[in-house]
Structures are given as structure tokens and as C-alpha cells.
Amino acid sequence: MLTGGWPAADKGQYLYDTAGINDAIPGLVATRPYTVFADLAKTTAFTKADWSEDNLRPSQQGYEKMAIGWFDALKPTLAARR
């Protein structure tokens, strides 16, 4: 299983408390076997261009940044299984 922290989002009427959620995830993940934490909030450097026009979902560029963050988080696990 792979889980990730979400990048911060300030969307006018949508202001998500990603910091509170992201702070709780590492502790939860640490108690679960076969779980990797990808701290996307710290590793993706999201900008306004990384969000779609509806301000609710990442843009294609944002999804690509997230994929790189997830892959980077999985590299140690994948290398250990060789």
C-alpha cells in the first residue's frame, strides 16, 4: 500500500486543512506493515498551475509531480525486493 500527504491547496472558497491531515499520516503509516509514506506535501512543490481549472483536482502537470513523488518513495522498497 502506498499513501501520500497532499500538497497544500488554497482555493478561495475551498481551503483544505492539509497540514492537519498530513501531520497525522506518518504516525499511522508507521504502525502498518507493507505501507510506504510518500510525503507529497513536501516533495512535489505544487504551484497554482498544478491544479485543474475546477480547483478541486490536480492538473496533468500536478498528477505527473505526484507520480514522481510516489515513485521516489517506493524506490527503497523496490530495490530491497530485488
C-alpha positions as CSV (number, residue, x, y, z in Angstrom):
1,M,0.0,0.0,0.0
2,L,1.2,3.5,-0.7
3,T,-0.2,6.6,0.9
4,G,0.7,10.2,0.5
5,G,0.4,13.6,2.0
6,W,-1.5,16.0,-0.1
7,P,0.0,19.3,-1.3
8,A,-1.4,22.4,0.2
9,A,-4.4,23.9,-1.5
10,D,-5.8,27.3,-1.1
11,K,-8.7,27.5,-3.4
12,G,-10.7,30.6,-2.4
13,Q,-13.9,29.1,-1.1
14,Y,-12.1,25.8,-0.7
15,L,-9.4,25.9,2.0
16,Y,-8.2,22.5,2.8
17,D,-6.6,21.6,6.2
18,T,-4.0,19.5,4.5
19,A,-1.4,20.3,7.2
20,G,-3.5,18.6,9.9
21,I,-4.2,15.6,7.8
22,N,-0.6,15.3,6.6
23,D,0.8,15.5,10.1
24,A,-1.3,12.5,11.2
25,I,-0.4,10.2,8.3
26,P,3.2,9.3,9.1
27,G,2.4,8.0,12.6
28,L,-0.4,5.9,11.2
29,V,1.6,4.5,8.4
30,A,4.5,3.6,10.8
31,T,2.1,1.2,12.6
32,R,1.1,-0.6,9.4
33,P,3.2,-3.3,7.7
34,Y,3.8,-3.1,3.9
35,T,2.9,0.6,3.9
36,V,5.1,3.4,2.4
37,F,4.5,7.1,3.1
38,A,5.1,9.5,0.2
39,D,5.2,13.0,1.7
40,L,3.9,14.7,-1.4
41,A,3.2,17.9,0.6
42,K,7.0,18.3,1.0
43,T,8.3,16.7,-2.2
44,T,6.1,18.0,-5.0
45,A,6.5,21.8,-4.8
46,F,2.9,22.3,-6.1
47,T,2.0,25.6,-7.6
48,K,-1.3,27.1,-8.8
49,A,-0.5,25.7,-12.3
50,D,-0.6,22.2,-10.8
51,W,-4.3,22.4,-10.0
52,S,-7.0,21.9,-12.6
53,E,-9.4,24.7,-13.6
54,D,-12.1,23.4,-11.2
55,N,-9.7,24.0,-8.3
56,L,-10.5,20.6,-6.9
57,R,-8.1,18.2,-8.7
58,P,-4.5,18.3,-9.8
59,S,-3.8,19.2,-13.4
60,Q,-2.0,16.8,-15.7
61,Q,1.2,18.5,-14.6
62,G,0.2,18.1,-10.9
63,Y,-0.5,14.4,-11.4
64,E,2.9,14.0,-13.0
65,K,4.5,15.6,-10.0
66,M,2.6,13.3,-7.7
67,A,3.6,10.2,-9.7
68,I,7.3,11.2,-9.4
69,G,6.8,11.6,-5.6
70,W,5.2,8.2,-5.2
71,F,7.8,6.5,-7.3
72,D,10.6,8.1,-5.3
73,A,9.0,7.0,-2.1
74,L,8.8,3.4,-3.5
75,K,12.4,3.2,-4.8
76,P,13.9,1.8,-1.5
77,T,11.1,-0.8,-1.2
78,L,11.5,-1.9,-4.8
79,A,15.3,-2.1,-4.5
80,A,15.0,-4.2,-1.4
81,R,12.9,-6.8,-3.3
82,R,15.5,-7.5,-6.0
